[in-house]
Amino acid sequence: MSVRVLLVEDDDAIATPLARGLEREGLTVQRCATGLAALEAERYDVVLLDLGLPDIDGFEVCRRLRAVSEVPIIVVTARGDEVDRVVGLELGADDYMVKPFGFRELLARIRAVTRRAQPRTDDNQPRVVGRLEVDRRSHRAMLGGKELTLTPKEFDLLALLAEAPGAVFERSRILEQVWDPHWYGPTKTLDVHIASLRKKLDDPAWIETVRGVGFRLVEPQVGADPMPDASRSSG
Ligand code: CA
């Protein structure tokens, strides 16, 4: 079934090509240009929420949506300094993007948050992220068909990040899930494991640091992006 995106964006120059690009990828897009219209919208699987709206502040829209629904929300902001407030997650947003952003990246985030929102029936299925495959059942991680030699903690860490490629995993969540639910030790342990994991993957860009928040797994970009960019209008 096609993922239904509620696109809340007042700027036509952004919304029109973005909606077109998402539809081309097989997603269904419902567009709103105001916060009020967003709060009245129905039947969608994920919200793409611009913070700078003409009527209600995007933060407020996010708060109100979250008060009535568990739907994944990706906040879109033009200002990097708002990021801390967004990912403080007092708002209940699931992820954020800072404008200008690449279309492929946005698509990966949408897929990540909607996958995470779905009930897990395939928890033990191998996760494939580009050339990387992580299989919890056999406890093996392959990169380009070659098995990686990982310590148990490195494996658990990679397997966790691979559950939702492109999505940010907060440090506290990683420590809880990979180490111990009551981890009070030095959080430097996590950085040490991230560093060694990066060394074992062929490109350190596989694991992206989101400063002050956590980490995400992304397939390193090789060469130019052949797909349309969100900022480009076609036709
Ligand atoms: Ca705006």
Boltz pocket constraint, residues with backbone or C-beta under 6 A from the ligand:
constraints:
  - pocket:
      binder: B
      contacts: [[A, 9], [A, 10], [A, 11], [A, 50], [A, 51], [A, 52], [A, 53]]
      max_distance: 6.0
